[in-house]
Amino acid sequence: MLLELRQLKIQPGQQLLVEDVNWQQFESILAELGERRASRLSYSNGRLEIMVPLPEHEKAKEIIGDMVKILLETREIAFESLGSTTLKNERMSQAVEPDTCFYIQNQAAVIGKNRLDMSVDPPPDLAIEIDLTSRTQLDNYQILGVPEFWRYARRGLQINVLQTEHYIESDVSPTFPNIPIIELVNQYTQQSQVAGRTHAIQAFKNWVRENL
């Protein structure tokens, strides 16, 4: 690439699109950016997107991730939370970094792993993206075979379930089939923006205690 990445300044809430990036260049960019960074990357067939989230994006990511952990722990379901780990498959020419992801049925397969390769490792059972400023493409997750994908936008939570290699929007989460997850995520994420995270999470824990 003609420009070095350190020369590029991307403001929070903005995206940078780069075309005609081969896989070796993508791997070099990943290495140069490192793991301690605010930006999120997605790559599909030579097209690279670099996005820097807004603070409100990070707040929504944290509280939704916390809610998932509380539900799994309450149900005593083993899981591994891998955050925004890069999910990549060179053969498929796909890579994406969710805001957070969870291995549940496949949690034993990733214990102790710090890096994943989707050509040999299973995809996460649940991936979550906060989509407050841009359009999240489903294609990366669909091609990589992530069975359940949540997208939280300003209008609320959307659940996408993989069926015959395509996502179908669903009112029910396969991970939490008997829980009104859309209603709960929308209610307590919005409440956290008004009353703060601590108050919202405590209210959610009270709901869990009374209903599960």
C-alpha positions as CSV (number, residue, x, y, z in Angstrom):
1,M,0.0,0.0,0.0
2,L,1.3,3.5,-0.8
3,L,0.2,5.0,2.5
4,E,1.2,3.7,5.9
5,L,-1.7,3.0,8.2
6,R,-0.3,5.3,10.8
7,Q,-0.8,8.2,8.4
8,L,-4.6,7.5,8.2
9,K,-6.8,9.2,10.8
10,I,-10.3,7.7,11.1
11,Q,-12.8,9.6,13.4
12,P,-15.1,7.7,15.7
13,G,-18.3,6.7,13.9
14,Q,-16.5,6.8,10.5
15,Q,-15.4,4.0,8.1
16,L,-12.5,3.7,5.7
17,L,-13.1,1.4,2.7
18,V,-10.0,0.0,0.8
19,E,-10.5,-1.9,-2.4
20,D,-8.2,-4.6,-4.0
21,V,-6.5,-5.7,-0.9
22,N,-5.1,-9.2,-1.2
23,W,-5.0,-11.7,1.7
24,Q,-1.3,-11.2,2.4
25,Q,-1.9,-7.4,2.6
26,F,-4.8,-8.0,4.9
27,E,-2.7,-10.1,7.2
28,S,0.0,-7.4,7.2
29,I,-2.6,-4.8,8.1
30,L,-3.8,-6.9,11.0
31,A,-0.3,-7.3,12.3
32,E,0.5,-3.6,11.9
33,L,-2.7,-2.5,13.7
34,G,-2.1,-5.0,16.5
35,E,-4.7,-6.2,19.0
36,R,-4.8,-3.2,21.3
37,R,-6.9,-0.9,19.1
38,A,-10.3,0.7,18.9
39,S,-10.9,0.0,15.2
40,R,-12.8,-3.0,13.9
41,L,-12.1,-4.7,10.6
42,S,-14.1,-6.7,8.0
43,Y,-12.7,-8.2,4.9
44,S,-14.5,-9.8,2.0
45,N,-13.0,-10.8,-1.4
46,G,-10.5,-8.0,-1.5
47,R,-12.6,-5.3,0.1
48,L,-11.4,-4.1,3.5
49,E,-13.4,-1.9,5.8
50,I,-11.9,-0.2,8.9
51,M,-14.4,1.3,11.4
52,V,-13.8,3.2,14.6
53,P,-16.9,3.0,16.9
54,L,-18.5,5.8,18.9
55,P,-18.6,5.7,22.7
56,E,-22.3,4.9,22.7
57,H,-21.5,1.9,20.5
58,E,-19.1,0.6,23.1
59,K,-21.6,1.1,25.9
60,A,-24.3,-0.9,24.0
61,K,-21.7,-3.6,23.3
62,E,-20.8,-4.0,26.9
63,I,-24.3,-4.1,28.4
64,I,-25.6,-6.6,25.8
65,G,-22.5,-8.8,26.3
66,D,-23.1,-8.6,30.1
67,M,-26.7,-9.6,29.7
68,V,-25.7,-12.7,27.6
69,K,-23.2,-13.7,30.2
70,I,-25.7,-13.3,33.1
71,L,-28.3,-15.5,31.2
72,L,-25.7,-18.2,30.4
73,E,-24.4,-18.2,34.0
74,T,-27.9,-18.3,35.5
75,R,-28.7,-21.3,33.3
76,E,-25.3,-22.8,34.2
77,I,-24.3,-23.1,30.6
78,A,-20.6,-23.4,29.9
79,F,-19.3,-20.8,27.4
80,E,-16.2,-18.9,26.2
81,S,-16.5,-15.2,25.5
82,L,-14.0,-14.2,22.8
83,G,-14.9,-10.5,22.4
84,S,-13.9,-9.0,19.1
85,T,-11.5,-11.8,18.1
86,T,-10.8,-11.8,14.3
87,L,-12.8,-14.5,12.6
88,K,-11.0,-15.3,9.3
89,N,-10.9,-17.9,6.6
90,E,-8.3,-17.5,3.9
91,R,-9.9,-20.1,1.6
92,M,-13.2,-18.2,1.7
93,S,-11.4,-14.8,1.5
94,Q,-13.5,-13.6,4.5
95,A,-12.7,-12.0,7.8
96,V,-14.7,-10.1,10.4
97,E,-14.4,-8.8,13.9
98,P,-17.6,-8.8,15.8
99,D,-18.2,-6.5,18.7
100,T,-18.4,-9.6,20.8
101,C,-19.0,-13.3,20.3
102,F,-19.7,-16.4,22.3
103,Y,-18.8,-20.1,22.0
104,I,-21.5,-22.1,23.7
105,Q,-22.1,-25.5,22.1
106,N,-18.5,-25.3,20.7
107,Q,-16.9,-23.8,23.8
108,A,-14.6,-26.8,24.5
109,A,-13.1,-26.4,21.0
110,V,-11.7,-22.9,21.7
111,I,-10.5,-23.2,25.3
112,G,-7.0,-21.8,25.5
113,K,-6.9,-20.5,22.0
114,N,-5.9,-16.9,21.5
115,R,-6.2,-16.8,17.7
116,L,-8.8,-18.6,15.5
117,D,-8.7,-19.9,12.0
118,M,-12.2,-20.6,10.6
119,S,-10.8,-23.1,8.1
120,V,-10.1,-25.4,11.1
121,D,-11.9,-23.9,14.1
122,P,-15.7,-23.8,14.4
123,P,-17.4,-20.4,14.2
124,P,-18.9,-18.8,17.3
125,D,-22.4,-19.9,18.2
126,L,-23.4,-16.3,18.7
127,A,-21.9,-13.1,17.3
128,I,-23.1,-9.6,18.1
129,E,-22.6,-6.3,16.3
130,I,-23.7,-2.8,17.4
131,D,-24.7,-1.0,14.2
132,L,-25.5,2.6,15.3
133,T,-23.7,4.5,12.5
134,S,-23.4,2.1,9.5
135,R,-24.9,-0.8,7.8
136,T,-23.4,-4.1,9.0
137,Q,-23.1,-6.6,6.2
138,L,-24.4,-10.0,7.0
139,D,-22.4,-11.7,4.3
140,N,-19.2,-12.2,6.3
141,Y,-21.0,-14.0,9.1
142,Q,-23.2,-15.9,6.7
143,I,-20.3,-17.2,4.7
144,L,-18.3,-18.1,7.8
145,G,-21.3,-20.1,9.1
146,V,-22.1,-18.3,12.3
147,P,-25.4,-19.9,13.3
148,E,-26.8,-16.9,15.2
149,F,-26.1,-13.3,14.6
150,W,-27.5,-10.3,16.6
151,R,-27.5,-6.8,15.2
152,Y,-28.4,-4.0,17.5
153,A,-29.3,-0.7,15.8
154,R,-31.1,2.4,16.8
155,R,-34.4,0.7,16.1
156,G,-33.5,-2.2,18.4
157,L,-32.3,-5.8,18.3
158,Q,-32.5,-8.0,15.2
159,I,-31.9,-11.7,15.5
160,N,-30.7,-13.5,12.4
161,V,-30.6,-17.3,12.3
162,L,-28.7,-19.3,9.7
163,Q,-30.8,-21.6,7.7
164,T,-29.5,-23.4,4.5
165,E,-26.6,-20.9,4.3
166,H,-28.8,-17.8,4.5
167,Y,-29.9,-15.7,7.5
168,I,-33.6,-15.6,8.3
169,E,-34.8,-12.9,10.7
170,S,-36.3,-14.4,13.8
171,D,-38.3,-13.2,16.8
172,V,-36.7,-16.0,18.9
173,S,-33.1,-16.7,19.8
174,P,-32.1,-20.3,19.5
175,T,-29.6,-19.7,22.3
176,F,-32.3,-18.5,24.6
177,P,-35.5,-20.0,23.1
178,N,-37.8,-19.4,26.1
179,I,-36.7,-15.8,26.9
180,P,-38.1,-12.6,25.3
181,I,-34.6,-11.6,24.4
182,I,-35.5,-8.8,21.9
183,E,-37.7,-7.1,24.4
184,L,-35.1,-7.5,27.2
185,V,-32.1,-6.3,25.2
186,N,-34.1,-3.3,23.9
187,Q,-35.4,-2.3,27.3
188,Y,-32.3,-2.6,29.4
189,T,-29.9,-1.2,26.7
190,Q,-32.1,1.9,26.4
191,Q,-32.4,2.1,30.2
192,S,-28.6,2.1,30.5
193,Q,-28.4,5.2,28.3
194,V,-30.7,7.1,30.6
195,A,-30.0,5.7,34.1
196,G,-26.5,4.2,33.6
197,R,-25.1,0.8,33.3
198,T,-25.1,-0.2,37.0
199,H,-28.8,0.6,37.4
200,A,-29.8,-1.2,34.2
201,I,-27.8,-4.3,34.9
202,Q,-29.2,-4.5,38.5
203,A,-32.8,-4.2,37.1
204,F,-32.0,-6.9,34.6
205,K,-30.6,-9.2,37.3
206,N,-33.8,-8.6,39.2
207,W,-35.9,-9.7,36.2
208,V,-33.7,-12.8,35.8
209,R,-34.1,-13.7,39.5
210,E,-37.9,-13.3,39.3
211,N,-38.5,-15.1,36.0
212,L,-35.8,-17.8,35.5
